[in-house]
Amino acid sequence: MKTANIIIITMSFLSMSLSAQETGSDMQLLRSWEAASVVSEESVERFSLDSCFMSMPVPPEVQSRMRGKSYKEGCEVPMESLRYLRLLHRNREGKVQLGEMVCNKSIAARLVSIFRSLYLQGYRIERMVLIDEYGADDTRSMTANNTSCFNYRKVAGSQKLSKHAQGLAVDINPLYNPCLHVRTGKVEPPAGAPYSTSRSASRPTPVPMIMAGDLCHRLFIEHGFVWGGAWRSIKDYQHFER
């Protein structure tokens, strides 16, 4: 009996030690905010939820990541008008993942509120890193199902600056919520074609397809955004702009 008790106590101690190591590692990730890292809910609770949903001026190291990519040469949007967001999200497996986003400062507080609500209600977002991780290539980012905001670029096929160029538009889970050009049938990203016309809230996908009236749609509309999925000539299901 004594031997059994010693084994149980030892195993419990080892389990506690491993848990402490994992929590310590998580805390380092949270303090440095290494986007795309998966952390435990316990670590988030210790770190504080408020510290996980924040808006701040774009830090110098983030500016360096952006220059020549999303913040292209000749960009007319002052860096001072942008904000860097720390955000949590539930990934496709439902685990807690560190997210990041750059947006216009005029919508920063709204986005923090929206994504906090999505997180607390268990809404799944597969990936949320700066588009610079994909060389600011929109198609690459969308194909990776990456949720993003700022990218200084023109609307595809035109000379008009996109709302993303001002940091006033967000694309959510873009692979499963692609952009469909109704007249031509063109789909962006092309890999999202299976989800461009056959859309149903009951259709099984790793993360939700955005539907009118669902949680994601309601939150953005309540905060004054317009949904691209309601447009006529283009059905931009991933897109919310203000």
N, C-alpha and C positions, 0 to 999 in steps of 0.2 A: 504493500500500500504506500509506504514511504517513497519507494522508487517511482511508483506511478505518479504520486503527487509532485515529486521533483521534476519529472518529465513534463507534466502539465504546466508547472510554474515556469520552467525553462522555455517551453514553447511559447507561452504567453509573453514572456519577457522579450524573446526574439521577435515576435510579432509586433510588440510595442516599439522595439528598436527600429525595425524596418519601416513602420508607419512614421516614426519620427524623422527618419532619413528622407522618406518620400516627401513629407511635409516641408522639411528644410529645403529640399531641392525645389519644390513648388514655390516656396517663398522667394527664392532667388530669382526664379522665372518671373514671378509677379512684380518684384521690385524693379527688375531690369525691363520688364514688359516685353518678353520675347514672343512676338506675335506668332500664332499657329501652334504654340505649345499647349498641351493638354495638362490641366491641373485638377486637383481634387476639390470637391465642394468644401471640405473642411479647411483647406488652405485659403479659399476665397473668403470664408467666414472669418478666419483669423486676420486676413489682410484688410478686410472690410469691403462690403459691396460698393460703398461710395467711392472707394479708391479704384474700383474696377470699371467705373462708368464716369469718365472725366473728359473734359474739353480743355485744351491748352494751346498757346501759340505753338507753331510748328517748331520743334526742337532742332538745333543746328545739325545733329546727326541724321535726322529725318530729311531735312532740306538737302543734305548731301546725297541721300538716296534718290531724291526726286529730280535733281538737276540733270538736264539732258535726257530725261525720260518723260515722266508725267509733267514736269515743269520744264518745258522745252525752251530752247533759245528763242528769244523774242516774245516770250509769254508776257502778256499785258496785265495779268492778274497779280497785284502785289502780294508777296508772301504774307504780309501783315494782315491781309484780308482772309487768310485761310486759318483753319484750326485743325490740330491733330487730336483725334479721339481715341481713347482707350475704351474698348467695349468687350464684354464677354458674349459668347454665343454657345449654343448647344450644337455640336457637330452632328453628322449623319448617324452616329452611334448613340447620340444623346449625351456624350461626355462634354465637360466644360472646357472650352478652348478660348485662348486669348486672341482677341481680334483688334484690328486697328483700321483707321479710316482718316482721310484728309477731306475736309469739306469747307464750304464757305462759312465764315463766322456767323452769318445771319441765320443759319439753320442748325448750328452746332448743338444748341440746347435742346431743340426739338428732336434731333437724331439721338442724342443721349437718352432722352425720355423714351422714345420709341423702342430702341434696342434693349433698354433695360426691361421694358414691359414684355418684349418678345422672349427675352431670356427667362424671366420669372415665370412665364406661362409655358415654358418648355418648347417654344418654336425652334425648329431645327434649321440652321444655316451651315452649309458644309464648310465654307472657307471664307475668311475675312482678313486679307492682307492687302497692302498697297499694290496697286496695279504695276508699280515699278518692279515688283518681283517677277513680272512677266515682260519686262522691257517696255512697259506702257503699251503693249500690244493688246488691243481690245479683244481680238478673236481668241488669243491664247488665254487671256484671263477668263473670258466667258466659258470657254471649253473646259477649263479647270473648275468651273462652277464657283468662281470667286466673286464674292460680294464686294463692290467698290463704289467710289464716288468720284473724286477729282481726277481728271485727266485732260490736260489742255490739248484739245483736238477739235477738228471740224466734224460736222455731221457727215456721215458717209455719203459720198457722191455729190457733195455741195461745198460751197465756200463759206457757209454759215457756221459760226462757232456753236458747238454743242453746249447744252446746259452743264454737262460734265466739265467743260472748260472753265466754268465759273464756280464749280464745286456746289452746284445747286440741284444735282440729280444723283440718285442712288440706284444701282442695279442689284437686285436681290436674287440669289440662286439662279444665275442667268442661263445655265445649261438646261434646266427644267422649266424655265420661263423665258423662252427665246423671243426674239423680235421677228415677226412675220410681216413681210411686205405683201399686202393682200393682192395687188394687181399682178405682180410678177411671180409671186410664190417664193421669193428669196427668203431664206431663214438665216438669222445671225444669232449664235454661231451655227454653222452647218450641222454640227453634231447634235444640235437641239431640235432638228427637224421632226423627230417622232413625237415631240411634245408641243408642236406649233399649232396643230389643228385638233387633234384628239385630246381634249382637255376635260378632266373631270376630277372633282375633289376626292372621289373614291378610287381613282387610279393609283395603284401602288408605285411610289417613287421614293428614293432614299430620303429626300427632303420634300417639303410641300410644294405643289404647284400653286401659284397665287391665283385665287379666285375672288370675284367680286363679293364683298360681304364677309370674307374670312378675316381672321385676326390681323394679319399683316396689312391687308388692304384697309381695314377699318382704322387702324392706328395711324397710318400715313394720311388718310383722308381727314381724320379728326385734327391732324396737325397742319392742315392746309396744303397738302401736296396733291398733285394731279397724277393719275395712273395712266401709263401708256397703253395698258390693256383695254382701255375704254375708247381709244382713238379708232377712226374708221379706216383710213387708207393704210395705216401701219398698226399692227397689234404688238406693242412693245410690252409684253407681259412682265418683264423683269424690272421695268423702269418707273420710278416715282420722281417727280420734279416739282420744284416750287419756284 
